[in-house]
């Protein structure tokens, strides 16, 4: 969970830097990609945790 929160902070900071400095637009894109990957990871982890073995 700490890693997830750290990656959220990194994504937000990269997004802010990319938005403020127009020359570093690629940082905004990287921040958005990191944020989306974080949410995909959490959803996948949640689905895997709820599965029960078939008997």
C-alpha positions in Angstrom: 0.0 0.0 0.0 2.9 2.4 0.7 4.3 1.7 -2.8 0.9 2.6 -4.3 0.7 5.9 -2.4 4.3 6.7 -3.3 3.5 6.1 -7.0 0.4 8.3 -6.8 2.6 11.1 -5.3 5.2 10.6 -8.1 2.5 10.7 -10.8 0.9 13.9 -9.4 4.3 15.7 -9.1 5.3 14.7 -12.6 2.0 15.9 -13.8 2.3 19.2 -12.1 5.8 19.8 -13.4 4.7 18.8 -16.9 1.7 21.1 -16.8 3.6 24.1 -15.4 6.6 23.9 -17.7 5.3 23.6 -21.2 8.6 22.3 -22.5 8.3 19.2 -20.3 5.0 18.0 -21.6 6.3 14.4 -21.7 6.4 14.5 -17.9 2.7 15.1 -17.8 2.2 12.1 -20.1 4.4 9.9 -17.9 2.5 11.0 -14.8 -0.8 10.1 -16.4 0.5 6.7 -17.5 1.9 5.9 -14.0 -1.4 6.9 -12.4 -3.4 4.7 -14.8 -1.1 1.8 -14.2 -1.5 2.2 -10.4 -5.2 1.9 -10.7 -5.0 -1.1 -13.0 -2.7 -2.8 -10.5 -5.0 -2.1 -7.6 -8.1 -3.5 -9.5 -6.2 -6.6 -10.6 -4.9 -7.2 -7.1 -8.4 -6.8 -5.7 -9.9 -9.3 -8.2 -7.2 -11.8 -7.5 -7.7 -11.6 -3.7 -11.5 -12.3 -4.0 -11.2 -15.5 -6.0 -11.9 -18.7 -4.2 -10.6 -22.1 -5.2 -13.1 -24.4 -6.8 -13.9 -27.6 -4.9 
